[in-house]
Amino acid sequence: MNPVPRHVLPVLVLAQFAGTSLWFAVNAVMPDLQQAFGWPATAVGSLTSALQWGFILGTLVFALLALADRFRATRVFLCCAMAGAACTVGAWAMVSDFTALLFWRFASGFFMAGIYPVGMKIASQWYRQGLGSALGYLLGALVLGSASAHGLRAVADALPWPSIMLGVAALAAAGGLLILTLGEPPQAPVRVSTLQWPAMATMWTDARVRSSVLGYFGHMWELYTLWVLVPLILSTRLSGVDLSWMAFAVLGSGAVGCVLGGYAAQRWGSARIAAFFLGVSGLCCLLAPWLLHATDAVFYAWLLVWGVSVAGDSPQFSALTARNAPPQAVGTLLTLTNCIGFSISTVSILLFVALTDWLPLGWLLTGLALGPALGLWALRLLVRERA
């Protein structure tokens, strides 16, 4: 098998980071918008939910139409990156109208369905071997993109908010153009012309695919809810710029977990590495009532370990699903899995945020351990096979 050209992985990582930067285009400048237009503190939650629901609908539509498997994946990525950039420009142009802003964020989320999962599909075409390592870098870029909202917030005093929004739009468009430089990978699967219903059904009928998919669903119960709650956890000790920098560090540490997990998977297998990270993050959940009140050194170490482990398993779930899925339906299965996974994360976020007014924070965080528990149970088959 011919080695993959060295430029492929950097191009994939940069394009993925640029495209997924659309996630935080508005959230990063929300304090400025709230001050300028008098919006309530709940506005950021509404805008985040709009983007999440747009992404869920987009992944459902993309999966049902098998767009990533019927058309050249790089062109789907380009079109969606350009459309997402245009939506961000639309949000900038109509930013004073909150209803219009909700629409533009929903539309941005819809087109993200052609960036995040399609980027993983492109990686799976190039990397028949070492996919877990390649996806480690790719998902690490996504994690850094998600964390960058807090990093931008920390330095936003030096940047006017229109510059941030338009800069993100330009970055996403550049990512779409960059992905075209890859061309077609060698031995790419023949693109399908019809919907692959039997292949999609392997999510439930194939034991190996089902194992990785259910593990991913457990992972999604915990991941985004923790990311939403990190500022609340840190607010027990920090405020202002210090809180923003620490939130960036905690979320961004997940990129380290993704990359290191990718290398470890080459030796121990993706399933075992995913199970290891699930076990560590689940333990972090269960220890929350005690570590929330620990010394500063222990408290921050706990959050950083949690940040590394909660995201470190994500690339391995994608690698397992891509490896075991029918070749002609990898893009469709990854997209459908994202659709269901983000639906689960949205339910989890709404539930845990609502319960913050009813339960002590430490004991509330233990409920996130349900996700790692499901994931560990689901991975039993693949761990035994050393996937």
LOLOSE-22844 format. One record per residue (C-alpha): residue number from 0; residue in one letter; x, y, z. Coordinates in steps of 0.001 Angstrom, whole numbers, plus 524288, in hexadecimal, padded with zeros to 5 digits. Layout:
# residues N
NUM / a / X / Y / Z
...
This chain:
# residues 387
0 / m / 80000 / 80000 / 80000
1 / n / 80586 / 80D51 / 7FC25
2 / p / 8084E / 81670 / 807AA
3 / v / 7FF34 / 821FF / 8096C
4 / p / 805BB / 82EB5 / 804E7
5 / r / 80A8C / 836C4 / 8105A
6 / h / 8027C / 842B1 / 80CF5
7 / v / 7F564 / 83B8C / 80E16
8 / l / 7F413 / 83B7C / 81CEA
9 / p / 7F7ED / 849DF / 81EED
10 / v / 7EE65 / 84DEF / 81447
11 / l / 7E373 / 845DE / 81A79
12 / v / 7E634 / 84B4F / 82808
13 / l / 7E6EB / 85983 / 8239D
14 / a / 7DAD2 / 8585E / 81B17
15 / q / 7D326 / 851D5 / 8260C
16 / f / 7D740 / 85C06 / 82FF9
17 / a / 7D3D5 / 8670E / 8269B
18 / g / 7C6A7 / 86142 / 82302
19 / t / 7C280 / 85E0A / 830DC
20 / s / 7C64A / 86BA5 / 8358A
21 / l / 7B852 / 86F28 / 831AA
22 / w / 7B3D2 / 868E8 / 83E65
23 / f / 7B895 / 87441 / 846AA
24 / a / 7B738 / 87FC8 / 83D46
25 / v / 7AC3F / 8860C / 8452E
26 / n / 7AE2A / 88017 / 852A9
27 / a / 7BB8C / 88659 / 853DF
28 / v / 7B5E8 / 89407 / 85254
29 / m / 7A947 / 8921F / 85A02
30 / p / 7AD5C / 89ACA / 86586
31 / d / 7AF7F / 8A609 / 85BEC
32 / l / 7A27D / 8A381 / 85532
33 / q / 79B45 / 8A2A3 / 8621F
34 / q / 7A0F1 / 8AF9E / 86636
35 / a / 79E19 / 8B603 / 85910
36 / f / 7901C / 8B132 / 85778
37 / g / 78BA9 / 8AE8C / 86560
38 / w / 7899F / 89FF7 / 8639C
39 / p / 787CC / 89776 / 86FBE
40 / a / 791E6 / 88DB8 / 87484
41 / t / 7898A / 8829A / 86F14
42 / a / 78BE8 / 88766 / 8611B
43 / v / 79861 / 87F85 / 85FB1
44 / g / 790FD / 87320 / 86359
45 / s / 786A0 / 875BA / 85917
46 / l / 790B2 / 87836 / 84E75
47 / t / 7987E / 86C28 / 8522E
48 / s / 78C39 / 863CC / 851E1
49 / a / 7888E / 86956 / 8448B
50 / l / 795B9 / 8653A / 83F03
51 / q / 794DF / 857D5 / 84567
52 / w / 78759 / 85544 / 83FC7
53 / g / 78BCE / 859FC / 83278
54 / f / 79718 / 85056 / 832FF
55 / i / 78E0B / 84551 / 8371F
56 / l / 784AE / 8480F / 82BD9
57 / g / 79002 / 8498D / 82277
58 / t / 79632 / 83C99 / 82624
59 / l / 78904 / 835DE / 824E4
60 / v / 786C7 / 83B7E / 8174D
61 / f / 794C0 / 838B4 / 812F4
62 / a / 793CC / 82AC4 / 81805
63 / l / 78690 / 827CE / 811E7
64 / l / 78B02 / 82D37 / 804C6
65 / a / 79883 / 826D1 / 80623
66 / l / 79EA1 / 8335D / 800FB
67 / a / 7AC61 / 83040 / 805EC
68 / d / 7AC22 / 82316 / 7FEED
69 / r / 7A516 / 82731 / 7F26A
70 / f / 7ADB6 / 832EC / 7EF61
71 / r / 7BC3D / 835C1 / 7F0A8
72 / a / 7BE63 / 8383F / 7FF14
73 / t / 7C7D3 / 84391 / 7FD17
74 / r / 7BDBD / 84AD3 / 7F4EB
75 / v / 7B33C / 848A7 / 7FF30
76 / f / 7BCBA / 84E20 / 80951
77 / l / 7BFB5 / 85A03 / 800BB
78 / c / 7B16D / 85D2E / 7FDFC
79 / c / 7ADB6 / 85C1E / 80C4D
80 / a / 7B96A / 8641D / 810F0
81 / m / 7B5C8 / 86EED / 80765
82 / a / 7A775 / 86E4D / 80B48
83 / g / 7AAFA / 86EA7 / 819BC
84 / a / 7B3CC / 87A5D / 8175E
85 / a / 7A8B5 / 88144 / 8103C
86 / c / 79F96 / 87E86 / 81BAB
87 / t / 7A95E / 884AB / 824FD
88 / v / 7AA1E / 890B8 / 81C5E
89 / g / 79B40 / 890F5 / 81C85
90 / a / 79B8B / 89048 / 82B59
91 / w / 7A504 / 89BC4 / 82B91
92 / a / 79C8A / 8A3BE / 8223A
93 / m / 78FF5 / 8A177 / 82A1D
94 / v / 795EC / 8A024 / 8379A
95 / s / 78CD1 / 8AA0A / 83E0D
96 / d / 780E6 / 8A1A6 / 83AA7
97 / f / 7811F / 8965D / 84463
98 / t / 7771F / 88E4C / 83CCE
99 / a / 77F27 / 88F8F / 83058
100 / l / 78B5E / 88C06 / 83809
101 / l / 784C4 / 87F96 / 83CCC
102 / f / 781B1 / 87C01 / 82EB6
103 / w / 78F95 / 87E57 / 82A17
104 / r / 79545 / 87644 / 8352C
105 / f / 78BA9 / 86B46 / 8322A
106 / a / 78FD0 / 86BCD / 823E0
107 / s / 79E31 / 86BB9 / 827C4
108 / g / 79BDB / 85F76 / 82FBB
109 / f / 794E6 / 85920 / 82435
110 / f / 7A099 / 85B04 / 81B40
111 / m / 7AA0E / 8567B / 825C8
112 / a / 7A48D / 848F4 / 822AB
113 / g / 7AC84 / 84977 / 81630
114 / i / 7B910 / 84D43 / 81D23
115 / y / 7BB4C / 845B7 / 829C0
116 / p / 7B6CF / 837DE / 825F1
117 / v / 7BAE0 / 83994 / 817C1
118 / g / 7C896 / 83D2E / 81C2B
119 / m / 7C93A / 8302F / 82359
120 / k / 7C44D / 8292F / 8172F
121 / i / 7CF5A / 82F69 / 80F31
122 / a / 7D945 / 82B1B / 8196F
123 / s / 7D417 / 81D26 / 8190B
124 / q / 7D62B / 81CE4 / 80A52
125 / w / 7E46A / 820C7 / 80B53
126 / y / 7E831 / 8193F / 8178C
127 / r / 7E4D8 / 80AE7 / 8161E
128 / q / 7EF48 / 80858 / 8205F
129 / g / 7F15D / 81112 / 82C36
130 / l / 7E3E1 / 81725 / 82B45
131 / g / 7E2F1 / 818B1 / 83A0D
132 / s / 7EF4E / 820E4 / 83A28
133 / a / 7EAE9 / 82953 / 82EAE
134 / l / 7DD99 / 82BA9 / 834C1
135 / g / 7E46D / 82F09 / 84182
136 / y / 7EA38 / 83AF2 / 83AE4
137 / l / 7DD9A / 83DE3 / 833B4
138 / l / 7D4FC / 83D61 / 83FD5
139 / g / 7DF7F / 84496 / 8476B
140 / a / 7DD9E / 84FD1 / 83DD8
141 / l / 7CEF7 / 84F50 / 8405A
142 / v / 7D11B / 84FA5 / 84F12
143 / l / 7DA13 / 85B63 / 84DE8
144 / g / 7CFE0 / 861EA / 8455F
145 / s / 7C592 / 85FDA / 84FD4
146 / a / 7CEB7 / 8649E / 85A92
147 / s / 7D2B9 / 8709D / 852E9
148 / a / 7C61D / 8778C / 8568A
149 / h / 7CBBF / 87940 / 86429
150 / g / 7D924 / 87CDD / 85EEF
151 / l / 7D340 / 88730 / 85618
152 / r / 7CB40 / 88C42 / 86164
153 / a / 7D7A5 / 88DE0 / 8695B
154 / v / 7DE0C / 89666 / 85EE6
155 / a / 7D1AC / 89C8E / 85971
156 / d / 7D45C / 8A99A / 85FF1
157 / a / 7DE8B / 8ABE9 / 8555B
158 / l / 7D59A / 8A7BD / 84A2C
159 / p / 7C8B0 / 8AE01 / 845FB
160 / w / 7BDEE / 8A3EA / 844DE
161 / p / 7BB2D / 8A626 / 8363E
162 / s / 7C951 / 8A297 / 83363
163 / i / 7C7D8 / 895B0 / 83A98
164 / m / 7BB67 / 891DA / 83363
165 / l / 7C06D / 89581 / 825EE
166 / g / 7CDA8 / 88F87 / 828E3
167 / v / 7C75C / 88297 / 82C4E
168 / a / 7BF5C / 882F7 / 81FBC
169 / a / 7CBB7 / 8853B / 817C0
170 / l / 7D2B0 / 87A52 / 81F02
171 / a / 7C7C4 / 87096 / 81C1A
172 / a / 7C7BE / 8742E / 80DA7
173 / a / 7D68A / 87279 / 80D32
174 / g / 7D515 / 86504 / 81354
175 / g / 7CBA6 / 86114 / 808A4
176 / l / 7D51C / 86551 / 7FE02
177 / l / 7E07B / 85EAB / 804CE
178 / i / 7D9D7 / 8515E / 804EE
179 / l / 7D8FF / 85196 / 7F60F
180 / t / 7E7D6 / 850AA / 7F535
181 / l / 7E70A / 84279 / 7F98D
182 / g / 7E061 / 83D5A / 7ED62
183 / e / 7DB50 / 82F60 / 7ED29
184 / p / 7E200 / 8254E / 7F5F5
185 / p / 7E769 / 818DC / 7EFCC
186 / q / 7DE36 / 80D42 / 7F00F
187 / a / 7D2B8 / 81594 / 7F440
188 / p / 7C5E6 / 80DEF / 7F50B
189 / v / 7BD02 / 80F3F / 7E957
190 / r / 7B2E3 / 819C2 / 7EC05
191 / v / 7A513 / 81485 / 7ED42
192 / s / 79976 / 81927 / 7E55B
193 / t / 78E95 / 8147B / 7EE4E
194 / l / 78BA4 / 8152F / 7FCC3
195 / q / 79251 / 80A7E / 80495
196 / w / 78771 / 80654 / 80DDB
197 / p / 78D24 / 7F8C5 / 810D8
198 / a / 79A71 / 7FEDB / 8138B
199 / m / 79463 / 808FE / 81C89
200 / a / 78D6E / 7FE22 / 823E8
201 / t / 79A92 / 7F863 / 827DB
202 / m / 79A77 / 80257 / 832CF
203 / w / 79159 / 7F8C7 / 839A4
204 / t / 7931E / 7EBD4 / 83270
205 / d / 7A20C / 7EAD7 / 83267
206 / a / 7A750 / 7E7EF / 84000
207 / r / 7B433 / 7EF1B / 83DDA
208 / v / 7AE0A / 7FB66 / 83849
209 / r / 7A3B7 / 7FB2E / 842F0
210 / s / 7AE49 / 7FA13 / 84D4F
211 / s / 7B59F / 8063E / 848DE
212 / v / 7A930 / 80DFA / 84647
213 / l / 7A367 / 80B5D / 853B7
214 / g / 7B088 / 80E90 / 859D6
215 / y / 7B063 / 81B89 / 85293
216 / f / 7A2AF / 81E71 / 85769
217 / g / 7A72D / 81C9B / 86577
218 / h / 7B2B4 / 82590 / 862BA
219 / m / 7A98A / 8300E / 85D5D
220 / w / 7A102 / 82F96 / 869A1
221 / e / 7ACB8 / 834C0 / 87130
222 / l / 7B530 / 83CC8 / 867E4
223 / y / 7AD89 / 848F2 / 86414
224 / t / 7A651 / 849D5 / 870F6
225 / l / 7B33F / 84A57 / 8782C
226 / w / 7B81E / 854BE / 86EBF
227 / v / 7ABF1 / 85CD4 / 87175
228 / l / 7ADA1 / 85B31 / 8802E
229 / v / 7BC49 / 85E07 / 880BC
230 / p / 7BA68 / 86CDC / 8825A
231 / l / 7B0B7 / 86A36 / 88D59
232 / i / 7BA5E / 86106 / 893FE
233 / l / 7C55B / 86AE6 / 892AA
234 / s / 7BCD0 / 8760A / 89786
235 / t / 7BDA8 / 86FED / 8A513
236 / r / 7CBC8 / 87502 / 8A559
237 / l / 7CE38 / 87E25 / 899D7
238 / s / 7C7E1 / 88953 / 89268
239 / g / 7CA56 / 89217 / 886C4
240 / v / 7D613 / 89007 / 87DDD
241 / d / 7DC16 / 885F9 / 88717
242 / l / 7CFE6 / 87D90 / 885CC
243 / s / 7D034 / 87EAF / 876E9
244 / w / 7DE70 / 87A96 / 8760C
245 / m / 7DC6E / 86F0B / 87F22
246 / a / 7D02D / 86AC9 / 877BE
247 / f / 7D832 / 86B3B / 86B35
248 / a / 7E2B0 / 862F2 / 871AB
249 / v / 7D904 / 858BB / 87694
250 / l / 7D1BF / 85765 / 869C4
251 / g / 7DDFF / 858A2 / 8617E
252 / s / 7E4CE / 84DE8 / 86938
253 / g / 7DBA4 / 84485 / 86245
254 / a / 7E3D3 / 8468B / 85602
255 / v / 7EF63 / 840AD / 85D4B
256 / g / 7E714 / 834CD / 860A3
257 / c / 7E2F8 / 8334A / 8526D
258 / v / 7F0DA / 833A1 / 84D36
259 / l / 7F711 / 82B1F / 857BF
260 / g / 7EBC5 / 82183 / 856E6
261 / g / 7EDEA / 8208A / 84844
262 / y / 7FC01 / 81C85 / 84A1A
263 / a / 7F89E / 8130C / 85517
264 / a / 7EE31 / 80CB5 / 84C8D
265 / q / 7F8AE / 8085C / 842FA
266 / r / 7FE22 / 7FF7F / 84D9C
267 / w / 7F279 / 7FBBD / 855FF
268 / g / 7E70C / 7FD69 / 84C9C
269 / s / 7DC74 / 807C0 / 84BA2
270 / a / 7D29E / 8006F / 8540E
271 / r / 7DBBE / 7FF0A / 85F9A
272 / i / 7DFF1 / 80D3E / 85F04
273 / a / 7D1C4 / 811BA / 85E31
274 / a / 7CE6D / 80921 / 869DF
275 / f / 7DA02 / 80E95 / 8718D
276 / f / 7D5C0 / 81CA6 / 86F5E
277 / l / 7C79C / 8193E / 8729B
278 / g / 7CC01 / 8132A / 87F65
279 / v / 7D434 / 81F05 / 88330
280 / s / 7C999 / 828EA / 87FD1
281 / g / 7BF52 / 820BA / 886BD
282 / l / 7C7CF / 820A5 / 892F1
283 / c / 7C927 / 82F6F / 891F0
284 / c / 7BA3E / 83047 / 891E2
285 / l / 7B8CD / 827C7 / 89DED
286 / l / 7C33E / 82F17 / 8A5A7
287 / a / 7BD37 / 83C71 / 8A2E7
288 / p / 7B667 / 83E40 / 8B033
289 / w / 7C399 / 83D5F / 8B718
290 / l / 7CD03 / 84359 / 8AD38
291 / l / 7C450 / 84F37 / 8AB2B
292 / h / 7C859 / 85386 / 8B8D6
293 / a / 7D681 / 84ED2 / 8B871
294 / t / 7E28D / 85771 / 8B8E2
295 / d / 7E53B / 85FDD / 8ACFB
296 / a / 7EFF1 / 856D8 / 8A7EA
297 / v / 7E74E / 84AC9 / 8A8BF
298 / f / 7DB64 / 85211 / 8A385
299 / y / 7E233 / 856F4 / 89730
300 / a / 7E948 / 84A14 / 894FE
301 / w / 7DC2A / 84308 / 895B6
302 / l / 7D61E / 84BF4 / 88B76
303 / l / 7E1B7 / 84AB1 / 88246
304 / v / 7E1B2 / 83BDC / 88359
305 / w / 7D318 / 83C16 / 880E0
306 / g / 7D4FF / 8450E / 8752B
307 / v / 7DF26 / 83BED / 86F47
308 / s / 7D75F / 82F7B / 87178
309 / v / 7C9BA / 8343B / 86DFF
310 / a / 7CDDA / 83775 / 86003
311 / g / 7D903 / 82DD9 / 85E16
312 / d / 7D021 / 8227A / 85A9C
313 / s / 7C897 / 82991 / 84FF0
314 / p / 7D211 / 826DB / 8449C
315 / q / 7D29D / 81884 / 84817
316 / f / 7C3DC / 816F6 / 8476A
317 / s / 7C3F9 / 81D29 / 839ED
318 / a / 7CF50 / 8147B / 835C3
319 / l / 7C84F / 80833 / 83A79
320 / t / 7BBB8 / 80BCF / 83384
321 / a / 7C2C2 / 80F5E / 826DF
322 / r / 7CAE2 / 802F2 / 8275B
323 / n / 7BF4C / 7F9D5 / 82962
324 / a / 7B52E / 800C3 / 820DC
325 / p / 7B29C / 7FC80 / 812CA
326 / p / 7BC74 / 8042A / 80A5B
327 / q / 7B1DE / 80A02 / 801BB
328 / a / 7AA9B / 80FB6 / 80D60
329 / v / 7B541 / 814D4 / 8167C
330 / g / 7B15C / 82316 / 8149C
331 / t / 7A2F7 / 8202D / 81683
332 / l / 7A510 / 8181B / 822DE
333 / l / 7AE33 / 8222E / 828EE
334 / t / 7A474 / 82CF8 / 825F4
335 / l / 798C7 / 82573 / 82B59
336 / t / 7A095 / 821F7 / 83788
337 / n / 7A3B8 / 83062 / 83975
338 / c / 79553 / 833A4 / 837DB
339 / i / 79104 / 82A7E / 842B5
340 / g / 79CC2 / 82DA8 / 84B43
341 / f / 79A6B / 83C4E / 84ADD
342 / s / 78BF8 / 83A21 / 84D84
343 / i / 78FFA / 832D0 / 859D5
344 / s / 7994F / 83DB7 / 85D9F
345 / t / 78E9D / 847ED / 85BFE
346 / v / 7857B / 8405A / 864F2
347 / s / 79076 / 83EB3 / 86ECB
348 / i / 793EE / 84D2F / 86E8D
349 / l / 785CC / 85175 / 8708C
350 / l / 783F4 / 847AC / 87B9D
351 / f / 79057 / 84ADC / 8832D
352 / v / 78F28 / 85992 / 8817A
353 / a / 78135 / 858E6 / 8869D
354 / l / 785A1 / 850BB / 89243
355 / t / 79015 / 85A89 / 89658
356 / d / 7857A / 861DF / 89DC6
357 / w / 7812D / 85592 / 8A4F1
358 / l / 78D3A / 84D95 / 8A838
359 / p / 79A9C / 850AA / 8AE04
360 / l / 7A44C / 85201 / 8A2DC
361 / g / 7AD4D / 84722 / 8A791
362 / w / 7A2A1 / 83CF7 / 8A87D
363 / l / 79C94 / 84194 / 89BAE
364 / l / 7A962 / 83EDF / 8948A
365 / t / 7A921 / 830AC / 898D9
366 / g / 79D6A / 82EC5 / 88FC9
367 / l / 7A678 / 83099 / 88416
368 / a / 7AC97 / 8236F / 88798
369 / l / 7A0DC / 81CB4 / 88159
370 / g / 7A700 / 81F90 / 87410
371 / p / 7B440 / 81938 / 876A8
372 / a / 7AD4D / 80DB3 / 87D1A
373 / l / 7A54F / 80B5E / 870BB
374 / g / 7B164 / 80CFD / 86857
375 / l / 7B963 / 80322 / 87012
376 / w / 7AE47 / 7F950 / 86F92
377 / a / 7ACAF / 7FB1C / 860E3
378 / l / 7BB36 / 7F993 / 85DF0
379 / r / 7BC7B / 7EC14 / 8641F
380 / l / 7BC85 / 7E4F2 / 8570F
381 / l / 7C68F / 7EDA9 / 85077
382 / v / 7CF81 / 7EE08 / 85C54
383 / r / 7CFFE / 7DF28 / 85C76
384 / e / 7D359 / 7DF2C / 84E0A
385 / r / 7DDF0 / 7E98F / 85025
386 / a / 7D805 / 7F227 / 84586
